[in-house]
Amino acid sequence: MAFSFQFYKCIEKFFTIAWEQRKLGEMVQFSKGTGYSKGDLKESGTPIILYGRLYTKYETVIADVDTFADEKPGSVFSRGGEVIVPASGETAEDISIASVVEKSGVLLGGDLNIITPPTDIDSAFLAISISNGKPHNDMAKMAQGKSVVHLHNTDLEKIDLSYPSHEEQIRISGFFRGIDNLITLHQREHF
């Protein structure tokens, strides 16, 4: 779910005034997934997330994975709590989204930038900030390409992140997850 930047700024002011700001590159660890494609998907096997999922089935927190593949040598597995950002997409706005991989043991596909936050940064708060706040706008400006745009970890390192205390990060991410759940419920009732 994408919220407007203005809505996010209202939430930021609602929760606290004392927010810190640092570059992502000063705070988190970056890595990259390994090469899997749709052709590698199977009916069963090891759970896997490919970058396309962030476009077709976006969730702030990915709790359940319903795609599978056979493990390849050198594969990258989640440890739980990583934030993933697509490394390529069709538009700069689409590519500037993030999700949290909640569980460990999930294969992470090759076109994913992986961000591992420190313990004082809530993963869901970070994903929400990237997808909706100023970082989203900054990332969209950094995306390079014409027919396919690309975003690299070296671009993400330069992004400024504003954040409150860890306790307030959890309150904010909980607030947004509550809205996500409410919208999901209404969508299910509608269908």
Secondary structure, 3 states (H helix, E strand, C coil): CCCCHHHHHHHHHHHCCCCEEEEHHHCCEEEECECCCHHHEECCCEEEECCCHHHHCCCCEECCCCCEECCCCCCCEEECCEEEEECEECCHHHHCCCEEECCEEEEEECCEEEEECCCCCCHHHHHHHHHHCHHHHHHHHHCECCCCEECCHHHHCCCEEEECCHHHHHHHHHHHHHHHHHHHHHHHHHC
